[in-house]
């Protein structure tokens, strides 16, 4: 099973959002053009790292930097040996939980902490809707209304592209009172708890427990073998705001998975070279 960022669906999604997606040895390389300056290249959780071909691609697209987020320590060591330096923080969550969806629903419940099992029982009467394409404007409005202005909420266009691209493998959930919602994506038999939101009413009603349980059931039905919670607190890259939802996610059980972080190579500055040439011409 490959990471969702290496699937054809995700490549199609980013392409529709304006990225150039180039496949090298079945590895998705995402190229973002920067007008007048060149581009940046990012590669996330690839199965292999064909570095020479990636750097040839960087030359072709006049890349200012290459960002690679490897899957394991061996690949991280390989990058270090090739003069890639570790960034201060990762772009993808560096630590997450994997829940084994090949287990029966009874086995999954037995693996949860008591508070999660109780919450699922308590929220049995919580009513959920599953917004489709025509409902995404209302879904986004509910999302915006539940979070403060500092929190990022994807545009309607972005949500529409996501839903159209992943189609039946994109599950949107929303409580009937609009107090909580979430998106699950399935790619290569891994389901991702992609994004979620709730307000005080949603948290009080424990709605996200209900949403995750429904996401588990839908993901199993879609053939997913793993639920990836898409991030928990990592003391290597401490962010205190992650501690609360980490406790919540861990209540469902699962295995902790750790990634090395992000590595970058800064390439010779095209901007500086253009400025230098300009200065020489002027003088």
N, C-alpha and C positions, 0 to 999 in steps of 0.2 A: 504493500500500500504506500502510495506517495502522498506527500503533503499537498493540500488543496491548491497552494500557490504554484504547484507544478502540473496541475491538471489543464486540459484543453479548455474547460469551461472558464476557469479563472483567467487564462490567457485571453480568451474572447472578451471577458468582462473588462479587463484593463485596456484592451484594444479599443473598445467602444468608449472608454473614458479618456482616450487621447494618447495612450502609451503605444509605442511601437514594440511589438512582441516578436522576438527572434528566437527560434529554437536551434540550439546547438547540441548535438548528441542527445536529443530528447530532453534537454534542459531549457526551461523557460527563462529567457533573459529579457528583462523589462527595461526599455530605453525611453527616457523622458527628455525630449528636446528642450533646451533653454535658448530662446531666440537670441541671436547674435553671438552667444557664448559657446555653444556646443551642446553637451548633453550629460546626463548621469545615467549609470547603469546599475540596476539592482537585481540580485539573484537570491532567491529565498528558499532555503531548505532543499537544495537539489540532491539527487541521489549520487551524482558524481560531479566533479568540478574540473571540466576541461579547460584549464587555466590559459593555455596558449591561445586557444580559439576565442576565449572570452576577451583576452587582451587585444587580439586582432580585431575583434568586433568593436572594442573601445576606440581603437585607432580609426576605424572606418567612420564611426559616429562622432569623432572628436570629443570623446568623453572627458570631463573634468575629474571624475572619480568613478571607481567601481566599488559597489557595496555588496558584500556577500554574507549571508547568514547561514552558516553550515549546520548540518544536522547532528554532528558528533565531534568529539574531541580530536579524533584522528584528522578529520578535515580541517579543524581549527589549527592544528599544528602545521599542516601542509601550507595553509595560508600564511601563518607567521614566518615559516621558512622562506616564503616568497615575498617577503617585505610588505605584507598586509598588517596593519595595526588594529588592535581592538578599539572600538569606539567606546565612549563613556557610557553609553546606554544602547540597548538593542532597539530595533524598529519593531520586531515581532516580540510577543511575550517570551521571555527566556526560560520560563518554568510554567508547566501546566499539569493538568490531571487528565489521565486517560481512563475512561470507564469501559469495562468489557461488556459490550452489548450482545455477545454470544450467549451470555447467561440468561436464564429465564427471568421473567418479571419478579417471581418470588425470590429468586437468588439475589437479584439486584436490590430488592427491598431489605433482605437480610444483611446485605453488605453496607447499608446506610446507617448513620447514627440515629439514635432514638428520636432526636428532635426533627430530623428530616422525615422519618416514617410518620410521626404524629402530624407534621405539617401537611403531608400529602392526604392523610385521612381528613384533617380539618378543612382542607380546601376542595373536598370532593364536590361541593355544591357551587364552587366558583365557576362562573360561565365564561368560556373563551370563544372568540371568533377567530377565523383563519383568513385574514385579509388577502384578497386576490389583487390583480393588477388595477382593477377599477376602484379598489378601496385604499390604495397606497397614500393618496393625499390625506385621507382621514387618519391613517396610521401615523403618518409623519407629524400631523398636527397634534395628535395625542402625545407623541414622543416629545415634541417641543414644549408642550404644556406641563410635562412631568419633570423636566430638568431645568437647572438654572442656565442663564445665558452663557456661562463659561463652558458648558459642555457642548461638544461637537455633535451635531445632528446632520446626517447625510442629506443632500438635496433630494427633492422628489425625482429629479432626473436620474440620480445615482441609484436610488432605490428601485426605480423602474428598470434600469439596465440590469441590476442584480437579479431581479425577479425574472425578467425575460431570459437572461442568460442561463440561470440555473433551473428555471421552470419548475418541474415537479420535485426537484431536489433543493428547493428553497422553501422553508416553512416559516411563515409569519404568524405570530400569535398575539392576540390583544384581548385584554379583559373587557367585558361588556361595558364596564364603567370607565374604560380608558385609563385606568390607574397603573397598568403595567403591560409590558409587551416584550417580545424578543424575536430574533431571527436565528434560524438554524440553517446551515448549508451542508449538503452532503457531497463529498467528492472522493472518488476511489475508495468507497466503503468506510470512510471516516466521516462522522457527523460533527459539525463544529457549532458550539454555542457562540454564535458569531457576534451578536450585539444584543444588549438588553437595557431596559429602562424601567423605572418605577418611581412613583411619588410616595409620600408618607402614607397615604391610604392603601396603596398597593403593598407597601412593606408591612403595614399593620395586618392586612388580610392574608399575608404570606403567599401572595399570588405567584411569585416567581417559582415557588416549590411546585405548584400546579403546572406552571408553564414548562419547567424542565421535565417533569414527569411525562407530560404530553409530547414533548420533544423527543424523549427517549422512546416512547411507543411508536411515534411516526418514523423515527430514524431506524428502528429495528424493522419496521414494515418495509422501509425503502432498501433494506439489505445492508445497512451500516453495521460494522462489527465493533467500532470504537466510537465513543463520544469524547471529543476533545473539548475541554472547558475553556480553551483559548485564553489561558493566563491565570496564574496565581502569584502571590507575593514571593519575591526572590530577594533574599538578603544580600546577594551580590550586587543588585541594582535596586536598593531600597526605595520604595514608594509607599509611604504610610497609608495613603488613601486606598491602597489595594488590600489592606489587611482585613477590612470588614467583609468584603465579598469573597475573600479567600476562605474565611471560616465557613461561610455559606456554601461555597462549592465543595469544600472538603467533607461536608456533612453527607454528601452522596456517595462517599467512598472513592475508589479508584486508585490508580498508581501514579505517583509523581514522576514526571518526565522533565529532564533538565537539558537545556541547549547551551552552547558555548557563548552566544551573544553575536554581535555583528562585527565584521572586519572590513576595513576600507583601505583602498590604495588611492592616494591623491596623484593624479597624473600631471605632467608638465602643463602649467597654466597657459591655456590658449588666450585668455583675456590679457595676461601680462605680455605675451608675445605680440599681440595686436597693438597694445598700448605702446610698447617699445618701438615697433615699426613706425607707428604714427608719430612718435616723438622725434625719431630720426629723420623722417620726411620733413617735419616742420622746421627742424634745425638745419 
